[in-house]
Amino acid sequence: MRAQGAYVVGEWTVIYDGACGVCRWCMALALTVDRHQQLSPLALQDPRAERMLAVIPREQWPTSWHVVSPAGRVYSAGAAIPVLCALLPGFGPLGRLSGAAPNATERIYAGLAGNRHRIGSRLPRAWISWATRRLDERVGRG
């Protein structure tokens, strides 16, 4: 594996709530930008997620998304944003900005995550359907 910035290039797992339309939509957007196919989506409801998240308290699992490095390091909630941005072409500046202001990034993330059901009720169903198809294609179910 080669290094890209501070991160190892390889397969990174992004654990998201598969029951949440906003989460599926955000994950599908990230996959669309992931030209190098470094991201592997994994629904929180998948039994494999339990092994990957064993290093963090179980009560934190459903409260945020989690990015897991090829070496098994887990980045959660706002702390995952700079990591994910560094892996996505064109998102490096946003990643550096979010990494430079971790407290603000965490507050913004918490606000969005805490209102995801309210936000999700306003997303067009076609967007959620697209996201579900995109995820199914990426994990080989489509």
Secondary structure by P-SEA (a helix, b strand, c coil): ccccccccccbbbbbcccccaaaaaaaaaaaaacccccbbbbbcccaaaaaaaccccccccccbbbbbcccccccccccaaaaaaaacccaaaaaaaaaacaaaaaaaaaaaaaaaaaaaaaccaaaaaaaaaaaaaaaccc
